[in-house]
Amino acid sequence: MAEDFTFTFEALKAGDFGLTQACGSVLAEAAAFCLYQHKHPTPVVFTVNGDMSQSGFLVWDAVTQQHGATYADLPEATELGACGIAILIATRITGVQFVQRSVRAPGVDYWLGDGPDDHGLLQRKARLEVSGILEGREAEIRRRLKQKLAQTGPSNSTSLPAYVAIVEFSAPQTRFVKKDLLGAKQ
């Protein structure tokens, strides 16, 4: 990601990453609702930092009263929206094009891979753990990053790299880091 970037939710809403269109739309809508809560314009300047530092734009759809009724639980909307943004970033940075929701036990939210095999199973290449913060300062982002890096521990036996994305909506940014296989942040 050397040049400026522009992210839209269109691929996510179309089901291009292996998730259903309905799921992708929910993740996109939740992200838009969280951005709307802070009165951000669309497109909004968005920063990715951590393993790299870059700014670009995030384009999101207009929010209606129905969104307010649908995403009134702000903590849930924040987590869903963070997942949508993290998937866009992770697929761009890692180059993998498919995601699969993980079960809770392994300590990650999603598996990243190149696509299903002949049996319909995702060929796993990496792990993704996501956390959303509706409004938080740098200290909260660092604390959450440390917590989420540790949380990936139970799935370390897979020998797959783990990525952690902390999405903060008030000053739209994502802290995106790769955890090496020994558990330390790269």
Residue pairs with C-beta under 8 A, 6 or more apart in sequence:
1 48
1 52
1 54
1 92
1 93
2 54
4 54
4 55
4 56
4 57
5 48
5 54
5 56
5 57
5 92
6 43
6 56
6 57
6 58
6 59
7 46
7 56
7 57
7 58
7 59
7 85
7 88
7 89
7 92
8 58
8 59
8 60
9 24
9 27
9 28
9 31
9 32
9 59
9 60
9 61
9 84
9 88
11 17
11 24
11 88
12 19
12 24
12 25
12 27
12 28
12 84
12 87
12 88
13 21
13 24
13 25
13 28
14 21
14 24
15 21
15 24
16 24
16 97
17 24
17 87
17 91
17 97
17 98
17 99
18 97
18 98
18 99
18 100
18 115
18 116
18 122
19 27
19 87
19 99
19 101
24 84
26 80
27 80
27 81
27 83
27 84
27 87
28 60
28 61
28 84
29 61
29 67
29 70
29 71
30 71
30 76
30 77
30 78
30 80
30 81
30 84
31 60
31 80
31 81
31 82
31 84
31 85
32 42
32 60
32 61
32 62
32 63
32 67
32 81
33 63
33 67
33 68
33 70
33 71
33 77
33 81
34 74
34 77
34 78
34 81
34 132
34 134
34 169
35 42
35 44
35 58
35 60
35 81
35 169
35 172
36 63
36 67
37 74
37 134
37 169
38 135
38 169
38 170
40 172
42 58
42 59
42 60
42 61
42 62
43 57
43 58
43 59
43 60
44 57
44 58
44 60
44 172
45 55
45 56
45 57
45 172
46 55
46 56
46 57
46 58
46 172
46 173
46 174
47 53
47 54
47 55
47 171
47 172
47 173
47 174
48 54
48 55
48 56
48 89
48 173
48 174
48 176
49 173
49 174
49 175
49 176
50 145
50 174
50 175
50 176
50 177
51 176
51 177
51 178
51 186
52 93
52 176
58 85
58 172
71 77
71 80
74 134
75 134
78 132
78 133
78 134
78 169
79 130
79 131
79 132
80 132
81 132
81 167
81 169
82 130
82 131
82 132
82 133
82 165
82 166
82 167
83 109
83 110
83 130
83 132
85 165
85 167
85 174
86 128
86 130
86 165
86 167
86 174
86 176
87 99
87 110
87 128
89 165
89 174
89 176
90 96
90 99
90 110
90 112
90 126
90 128
90 163
90 165
90 176
91 97
91 99
91 112
93 163
93 176
94 112
94 125
94 126
94 163
96 112
96 113
96 114
96 125
96 126
97 114
97 115
98 112
98 113
98 114
98 115
98 116
98 122
99 110
99 111
99 112
99 113
99 128
100 110
100 111
100 113
100 122
100 124
101 109
101 110
102 108
102 109
102 110
102 111
102 127
105 154
106 127
106 154
106 155
106 158
107 129
107 151
107 152
107 153
107 154
107 155
108 127
108 128
108 129
108 151
108 152
108 155
108 162
109 128
109 129
109 130
110 127
110 128
110 130
111 122
111 124
111 126
111 127
111 128
112 124
112 125
112 126
112 127
112 128
112 163
113 122
113 123
113 124
113 125
113 126
114 123
114 125
115 122
115 123
116 122
116 123
117 123
124 158
124 160
125 160
126 160
126 161
126 162
126 163
127 152
127 155
127 158
127 160
127 161
127 162
127 163
128 162
128 163
128 164
128 165
129 148
129 149
129 151
129 152
129 162
129 163
129 164
129 165
130 148
130 164
130 165
130 166
130 167
131 144
131 147
131 148
131 164
131 165
131 166
131 167
132 166
132 167
132 168
132 169
133 140
133 141
133 144
133 166
133 167
133 168
133 169
134 169
134 170
135 168
135 169
135 170
136 144
136 168
136 170
141 166
141 168
141 175
144 166
145 164
145 166
145 175
145 177
148 164
148 166
149 162
149 164
149 177
149 179
149 183
149 185
152 162
152 164
152 179
153 183
155 162
156 162
156 181
156 183
159 181
161 178
161 179
161 180
161 181
162 178
162 179
163 176
163 177
163 178
163 179
164 175
164 176
164 177
164 179
165 174
165 175
165 176
166 174
166 175
166 176
167 173
167 174
168 174
168 175
177 185
177 186
178 185
178 186
179 185
179 186
180 186
